[in-house]
């Protein structure tokens, strides 16, 4: 084993970093999306392309590489199995895991930590000193993901519907929402029928843009309750640092309770950092019989 490879793939792009074990020299590359639930075959194509690019830069073959590939959707057992069977790259060793897990290991350089990720959805993970990993939340948009962007956008649309039912005039906030999804039943019902989690999440920034409005303040308070509950559940009374990740992390950090504020620290690494931590552990683990 001469090289470590970390790959982080999602719905927008796939990034990779290849590191020489002895010299520490690094090579980086980016390819297209690798979200397994969206398009398994495209994910395979883009991961292979990324690996080929990095091997070409370093002038090596995959045979000397220990790789950890963290992809969105890899938590699905069927997709995990299909990707693993079809990748067909002759790594010395390799492991497929989720992008959430590589982010967990990157957030505190592989040391114990509690991580709350707040993007379109919400999920928390805890890494303990003995290597135990635990996920909290992340049940999905239909019933969970409280405090995430899609949840916040849906709550905002619910407020818009109340404005219509009460026949109240629109404030600037609700005028902005109506401009995106409809101002009456004739336009709103078709939008609601086809709206995805991403569509609702696209509305979330309006809650912060119009933060002076009472409705926005109510929604921020409800989001704060949800994120605080998620973080407390993840910590479970343990003395761990807390890291917030994701597109809404900065906005939500100020909403944490004083107790959680004391634990809050900036991430010391990203998903690629975590992938390299895991790849190093994989490279030095005893071979299976």
C-alpha positions as CSV (number, residue, x, y, z in Angstrom):
1,X,0.0,0.0,0.0
2,X,1.6,3.2,-1.2
3,X,-1.4,5.6,-1.7
4,X,-4.6,6.6,0.1
5,X,-7.6,7.7,-1.8
6,X,-10.7,9.5,-0.5
7,X,-13.8,10.2,-2.7
8,X,-16.8,12.3,-1.8
9,X,-19.8,12.0,-4.1
10,X,-23.2,13.6,-4.1
11,X,-25.9,15.0,-6.3
12,X,-23.9,17.9,-7.7
13,X,-20.3,16.6,-8.1
14,X,-17.8,14.0,-7.0
15,X,-14.4,15.1,-5.6
16,X,-11.3,13.0,-4.8
17,X,-7.9,13.4,-3.3
18,X,-5.1,10.9,-3.7
19,X,-2.2,11.0,-1.1
20,X,1.2,9.3,-1.3
21,X,1.7,7.7,2.1
22,X,5.5,8.4,2.4
23,X,5.9,11.8,0.9
24,X,2.4,13.2,1.6
25,X,2.1,14.5,-1.9
26,X,-1.5,15.0,-3.0
27,X,-3.4,15.1,-6.2
28,X,-7.0,16.3,-6.6
29,X,-9.7,15.8,-9.2
30,X,-13.5,16.5,-9.7
31,X,-16.0,14.7,-11.8
32,X,-19.8,14.6,-12.2
33,X,-22.4,13.6,-9.6
34,X,-22.4,10.3,-7.8
35,X,-25.7,10.0,-6.0
36,X,-26.6,6.3,-6.0
37,X,-30.4,6.8,-5.6
38,X,-30.5,9.2,-8.5
39,X,-28.4,7.3,-11.1
40,X,-26.3,4.3,-10.1
41,X,-24.8,3.8,-13.6
42,X,-23.8,7.5,-13.9
43,X,-22.2,7.3,-10.4
44,X,-20.1,4.3,-11.5
45,X,-19.0,6.2,-14.6
46,X,-18.1,9.3,-12.7
47,X,-16.2,7.5,-9.9
48,X,-14.2,5.5,-12.5
49,X,-13.4,8.6,-14.4
50,X,-12.2,10.3,-11.2
51,X,-10.0,7.4,-10.3
52,X,-8.5,7.3,-13.8
53,X,-7.8,11.0,-13.7
54,X,-6.0,10.8,-10.3
55,X,-4.0,7.7,-11.3
56,X,-3.0,9.5,-14.5
57,X,-1.8,12.6,-12.5
58,X,0.2,10.4,-10.2
59,X,1.5,8.0,-12.8
60,X,0.2,4.9,-10.9
61,X,-2.3,2.1,-11.2
62,X,-5.1,1.4,-8.7
63,X,-3.2,-1.6,-7.4
64,X,-1.2,0.4,-4.9
65,X,-4.2,2.4,-3.6
66,X,-6.3,1.9,-0.5
67,X,-9.6,3.8,-1.1
68,X,-12.6,4.9,0.8
69,X,-15.5,6.1,-1.3
70,X,-18.2,8.0,0.5
71,X,-21.3,8.5,-1.6
72,X,-24.8,9.8,-1.1
73,X,-27.2,6.9,-1.1
74,X,-24.7,4.3,-0.1
75,X,-26.6,3.6,3.0
76,X,-29.2,1.7,0.9
77,X,-28.1,-1.9,1.1
78,X,-29.2,-2.8,-2.4
79,X,-27.5,0.1,-4.0
80,X,-24.4,-0.5,-1.9
81,X,-24.2,-4.0,-3.1
82,X,-24.8,-3.1,-6.8
83,X,-22.1,-0.4,-6.8
84,X,-19.6,-2.6,-5.0
85,X,-20.2,-5.4,-7.5
86,X,-20.0,-3.2,-10.6
87,X,-17.2,-0.8,-9.8
88,X,-14.5,-3.2,-11.1
89,X,-11.4,-1.2,-10.1
90,X,-8.4,-3.3,-8.8
91,X,-7.6,-1.4,-5.6
92,X,-5.4,-3.0,-3.0
93,X,-8.2,-2.4,-0.6
94,X,-11.3,-0.3,-0.8
95,X,-14.5,0.4,1.1
96,X,-17.8,2.0,0.1
97,X,-19.5,4.1,2.8
98,X,-21.8,7.1,3.1
99,X,-20.9,10.7,2.6
100,X,-22.3,11.3,6.1
101,X,-19.8,8.9,7.6
102,X,-16.8,10.5,5.9
103,X,-18.1,13.9,7.0
104,X,-18.3,12.6,10.6
105,X,-14.7,11.4,10.5
106,X,-13.5,14.6,8.9
107,X,-15.2,17.0,11.3
108,X,-12.7,16.4,14.1
109,X,-9.9,14.6,12.2
110,X,-11.2,11.2,13.3
111,X,-11.4,12.1,17.0
112,X,-14.7,11.9,19.1
113,X,-17.3,14.4,18.0
114,X,-21.0,15.0,17.6
115,X,-22.0,16.3,14.2
116,X,-25.3,17.8,13.1
117,X,-25.7,18.3,9.4
118,X,-28.4,20.8,8.3
119,X,-29.0,21.1,4.6
120,X,-32.0,20.0,2.6
121,X,-32.6,17.5,5.4
122,X,-31.1,17.1,8.8
123,X,-29.2,14.3,10.5
124,X,-26.8,13.9,13.4
125,X,-24.0,11.4,14.0
126,X,-21.8,10.7,17.0
127,X,-18.3,9.3,17.0
128,X,-17.2,8.0,20.4
129,X,-13.7,7.4,21.8
130,X,-13.9,3.6,21.2
131,X,-14.9,4.1,17.6
132,X,-18.6,3.5,18.2
133,X,-20.7,5.4,15.6
134,X,-24.4,6.4,16.1
135,X,-26.8,8.2,13.8
136,X,-29.7,10.3,15.1
137,X,-32.5,11.5,13.0
138,X,-32.2,11.5,9.2
139,X,-35.5,9.6,8.8
140,X,-36.4,11.5,5.6
141,X,-38.6,14.4,4.5
142,X,-41.9,12.6,4.9
143,X,-41.7,12.2,8.7
144,X,-38.3,13.6,9.9
145,X,-35.5,15.9,8.9
146,X,-36.9,18.5,11.3
147,X,-35.0,21.8,11.2
148,X,-33.6,21.1,7.7
149,X,-34.2,23.3,4.7
150,X,-37.0,21.2,3.2
151,X,-38.8,21.1,6.6
152,X,-38.4,24.9,7.0
153,X,-39.7,25.6,3.5
154,X,-42.7,23.3,4.1
155,X,-43.5,25.1,7.3
156,X,-43.3,28.4,5.4
157,X,-45.7,27.2,2.8
158,X,-48.1,26.0,5.6
159,X,-48.0,29.6,6.9
160,X,-48.8,30.9,3.4
161,X,-51.8,28.6,3.3
162,X,-53.0,30.1,6.6
163,X,-52.6,33.6,5.2
164,X,-54.9,32.6,2.3
165,X,-57.4,30.8,4.6
166,X,-57.6,33.8,6.9
167,X,-57.7,36.1,3.8
168,X,-54.9,38.2,5.2
169,X,-52.9,40.6,2.9
170,X,-49.4,39.3,2.0
171,X,-46.4,40.8,3.7
172,X,-43.2,41.0,1.7
173,X,-42.2,37.5,3.0
174,X,-45.4,35.8,1.8
175,X,-45.4,37.8,-1.5
176,X,-41.9,36.3,-2.1
177,X,-43.2,32.8,-1.3
178,X,-46.2,33.2,-3.5
179,X,-44.0,34.3,-6.4
180,X,-42.2,31.0,-6.2
181,X,-45.1,28.6,-5.7
182,X,-48.5,30.3,-6.3
183,X,-50.7,33.0,-4.8
184,X,-54.1,31.2,-4.9
185,X,-55.5,27.7,-5.0
186,X,-55.5,27.5,-8.8
187,X,-51.7,27.9,-8.8
188,X,-50.7,26.5,-5.4
189,X,-52.5,23.1,-5.7
190,X,-50.6,22.0,-8.8
191,X,-47.3,23.2,-7.2
192,X,-48.0,21.3,-4.0
193,X,-48.8,18.1,-5.9
194,X,-45.4,17.9,-7.6
195,X,-43.2,19.7,-5.1
196,X,-40.1,17.8,-3.9
197,X,-37.9,18.2,-0.9
198,X,-35.6,20.3,-3.0
199,X,-38.4,22.6,-4.0
200,X,-39.4,23.2,-0.4
201,X,-35.7,23.7,0.6
202,X,-35.3,26.4,-2.1
203,X,-37.8,28.5,-0.1
204,X,-35.9,28.3,3.2
205,X,-33.6,31.2,2.6
206,X,-36.6,33.5,2.5
207,X,-37.1,32.9,6.3
208,X,-33.7,34.6,6.9
209,X,-34.0,37.2,4.1
210,X,-37.2,38.5,5.8
211,X,-36.1,37.8,9.4
212,X,-37.7,41.0,10.8
213,X,-41.2,39.7,10.0
214,X,-43.1,37.9,12.9
215,X,-43.8,34.8,10.8
216,X,-40.1,34.4,10.0
217,X,-39.2,34.8,13.6
218,X,-41.7,32.1,14.7
219,X,-40.3,29.7,12.1
220,X,-36.8,30.4,13.2
221,X,-37.7,29.7,16.8
222,X,-39.3,26.4,15.8
223,X,-36.3,25.5,13.7
224,X,-34.1,26.3,16.7
225,X,-36.1,24.0,18.9
226,X,-35.7,21.2,16.4
227,X,-32.0,21.6,15.9
228,X,-31.4,21.9,19.7
229,X,-33.3,18.7,20.3
230,X,-31.4,16.8,17.5
231,X,-28.1,18.0,18.9
232,X,-29.0,17.1,22.5
233,X,-30.2,13.6,21.4
234,X,-26.9,13.1,19.5
235,X,-24.7,14.1,22.4
236,X,-26.8,12.0,24.9
237,X,-25.1,13.6,27.8
238,X,-21.6,12.9,26.6
239,X,-18.8,15.4,26.9
240,X,-18.1,15.8,23.1
241,X,-17.4,18.8,20.9
242,X,-20.3,19.7,18.6
243,X,-19.9,20.6,14.9
244,X,-22.6,21.9,12.6
245,X,-22.3,21.2,8.9
246,X,-24.4,21.9,5.8
247,X,-25.9,24.9,4.0
248,X,-27.9,26.1,7.0
249,X,-25.2,25.5,9.6
250,X,-24.1,29.1,9.9
251,X,-27.7,30.4,10.2
252,X,-28.5,27.8,12.8
253,X,-25.4,28.2,14.9
254,X,-26.6,31.4,16.5
255,X,-29.9,29.6,17.5
256,X,-28.3,27.0,19.6
257,X,-28.9,27.0,23.4
258,X,-26.1,28.5,25.6
259,X,-25.2,24.9,26.7
260,X,-24.7,23.8,23.1
261,X,-22.9,27.1,22.2
262,X,-20.2,26.1,24.7
263,X,-19.6,22.9,22.9
264,X,-19.7,24.3,19.4
265,X,-16.5,24.3,17.4
266,X,-15.7,24.7,13.7
267,X,-15.1,21.6,11.6
268,X,-11.3,20.9,11.3
269,X,-11.8,18.9,8.1
270,X,-14.3,17.9,5.4
271,X,-15.6,14.7,4.0
272,X,-12.3,14.1,2.0
273,X,-10.4,14.6,5.2
274,X,-12.6,11.9,6.8
275,X,-12.1,9.7,3.8
276,X,-8.4,9.8,4.2
277,X,-8.7,9.0,8.0
278,X,-10.8,6.0,7.2
279,X,-8.5,4.9,4.3
280,X,-5.5,5.0,6.7
281,X,-7.4,2.8,9.2
282,X,-8.4,0.4,6.4
283,X,-4.8,0.2,5.1
284,X,-3.4,-0.7,8.5
285,X,-6.2,-3.1,9.5
286,X,-5.3,-6.8,9.7
287,X,-6.2,-8.7,6.6
288,X,-9.3,-10.9,6.8
289,X,-8.6,-14.6,6.7
